[in-house]
Amino acid sequence: MRVVDSLEQALSNLWKKKLRTFLTTFGVVIGIGALVSMISFGQGVQYNVTDRFQKLDLFNYITVFPAGMQSPFSGERAGSSAESPRSVLDDDSLKEITALEGVESAFPEVRFPARIQFREKTRFSLVQVMPAAVAATELVKLRAGASFADDYSLSLIISDSLLTEMGITDPDSVIGEEITLLTLMLDLSRLNLSDMSSLFQNGKLPFSEQSHRFTIAGVAERMGFGGPTPLRSDVYIPSGTAADIPTISLTSIWDFFRSSGSADEYSMVNVKVDSPRAVDRVKAFAEEKGFQSFALIDQLEEIRTGFVFMDMFLAAVGMIALVVASLGIVNTMVMAILERTREIGIMKAVGAGDGDIRKIFLFEAGLIGLAGGVFGLCLGWIVTTAINWIINGILARQGIPFVDYFYFPRWLNMGSIVFSILVSLIAGLYPMQRAARVDPVVALRHD
Amino acid sequence: MFSSPLIETNDLGKVYSTGRIQVKALDGINLSVPKGAFLGIAGPSGSGKSTLMNLLGGLDTPTSGSIQVAGRMVSSLNHKELALYRRFQVGMIFQSFNIIPAYTAKENVALPLLFSGVPKRERLRRAEAVLSLVGLEERKDHRPSELSGGEQQRVAVARALINSPDILLADEPTGNLDSRTSQGILNLLQEMNRTQNLTVLLISHEGYLLKKYADDIIYLHDGRVRESEAVE
């Protein structure tokens, strides 16, 4: 029996029982829809975390910070004893780290508060210093314009969310425009240490404001997952330019007390290495010098194990619907055999082999699986798109940027259809075998 | 003509067991049917006529003895070989026609060709040719519900003949038909028997029909051949 004929037979048999075929297939559609939605959610989370990190090269970043400091990531106090002499993370350590094999660049985490003046509007924001080489990586997702030309250019990158806050929605319109940064600096001439009361008498704090003019080189997308990325601000300026700007380079009062007067001590150094292997070298160095370090890659295994469990759980939930659907297939096909016993008997009497009968039923199951897979995948797309819009709609009010919480890799699209056919074929195995075993003598007596 | 029989059975037996009860449907049947014969098989209901037909048609397998058709041991064929035997060497027609209600006359006749992988166009072309042979070319696109009993049985005959078998087994083909239509069907079988040298085995409980059409009649009783008599 030719494949074309088996297919035609199966199609016409299914077509004859439209309602039943539709209901059975619909069961599979729901099953596959549930399964792909669940898996795409797992994939979405995974994509948003690891894959995106990988794309951004985040596994090649390691953060070094002085011991005794609160880890910016874990919230717990990183290690060590207050008794041991505190190592100072300064320009010398920076040079040593940069000299390590496999280290591409190391840049201190320098951030300072500034007032941003643009188009007659003023906003407070943190300004972060970033080497041009880092700013040019995929880490900074530009929505408009370009990165800094070099480390000494008087240009900056601003985040789209800060622009939105200022009421600007078209990022392209601001490229090349002038923007002013107003920074505070400690004005020692105003600080009369012998007479602190004078400070309050003349009503002025010992700070003076300096203004710096920049042009906007680029507009960057604000990262949805800020956590371990070295991007933690809304405005980025090149490191060479930043060196000429006197600022109070502290982000908290804690830094102020901790810095013990040393001007060039850093609270954190971001290190970019060329491969995850070099991470260990940096870590060893940090340990030797009495620094703490944090590398995302250390968490990778844990994250991955977590994802495997999450995927398994999600798939198991999705499978429930599919198992129920496959029971529906078995039920439908057993019913069909009972109805078509005589027909099967006739076919056998005129020379159909067991294999021919099997083929017809297997094609019927396969077609239900194919239709169920295709439409189930569509259902999955529709449902997840809807959920994604709703979630993002709610989160947008809290200022969280748009994130695709569902992700359909190609293997999921292809795989769900193949899997649907496979499950349907497996569900069709028992009915198929039963149909092939119909005894023609009994079947022809059948009414 | 009688030198090498087309069908030969040797001590053929069939026992049906349902639980502990064993029923001997056929017991020691020895038959020898030459090619081109028109054999009538008579007997009361329960005598084993249909069982014999099912064994000869390859729908069932004997519990003892053997069947040989054209020198091949049919009784020892496996499932697959039996399907091929049914497809190419025998054609069967039944009292209840056994044609598929959802198919047109043409599609019903073409059904056996489906399983040998003949392309659809070719299947339908050949089916039309056989339908005109049985005088139904006008009705080829009608479904069974639009055909009379006699026409339905002609469709069944056409289907049985489409693979040009050696043997036609007819199990009470006129049981559901009036006598005029019955004669029409049997005339058709006789014509095929004479013009195409088709070997016909006809089961009927209407002795006058057997006497009119068969060259030879065997009588079955309780699974045994009681006597065999030549007509005339």
Chai-1 contact restraints between the chains, C-beta under 6 A:
chainA,res_idxA,chainB,res_idxB,connection_type,confidence,min_distance_angstrom,max_distance_angstrom,comment,restraint_id
A,M1,B,F115,contact,1.0,0.0,6.0,A-B,restraint_1
A,R2,B,G117,contact,1.0,0.0,6.0,A-B,restraint_2
A,D5,B,L114,contact,1.0,0.0,6.0,A-B,restraint_3
A,E343,B,I100,contact,1.0,0.0,6.0,A-B,restraint_4
A,I346,B,N98,contact,1.0,0.0,6.0,A-B,restraint_5
A,A349,B,M92,contact,1.0,0.0,6.0,A-B,restraint_6
A,V350,B,L111,contact,1.0,0.0,6.0,A-B,restraint_7
A,V350,B,P112,contact,1.0,0.0,6.0,A-B,restraint_8
A,G351,B,A83,contact,1.0,0.0,6.0,A-B,restraint_9
A,G351,B,R86,contact,1.0,0.0,6.0,A-B,restraint_10
A,G351,B,R87,contact,1.0,0.0,6.0,A-B,restraint_11
A,G351,B,P112,contact,1.0,0.0,6.0,A-B,restraint_12
A,G351,B,F115,contact,1.0,0.0,6.0,A-B,restraint_13
A,A352,B,F115,contact,1.0,0.0,6.0,A-B,restraint_14
A,G353,B,K80,contact,1.0,0.0,6.0,A-B,restraint_15
A,G353,B,A83,contact,1.0,0.0,6.0,A-B,restraint_16
A,D354,B,H79,contact,1.0,0.0,6.0,A-B,restraint_17
A,D356,B,F115,contact,1.0,0.0,6.0,A-B,restraint_18
A,P440,B,L59,contact,1.0,0.0,6.0,A-B,restraint_19
A,V441,B,N54,contact,1.0,0.0,6.0,A-B,restraint_20
A,V441,B,L59,contact,1.0,0.0,6.0,A-B,restraint_21
A,V441,B,D60,contact,1.0,0.0,6.0,A-B,restraint_22
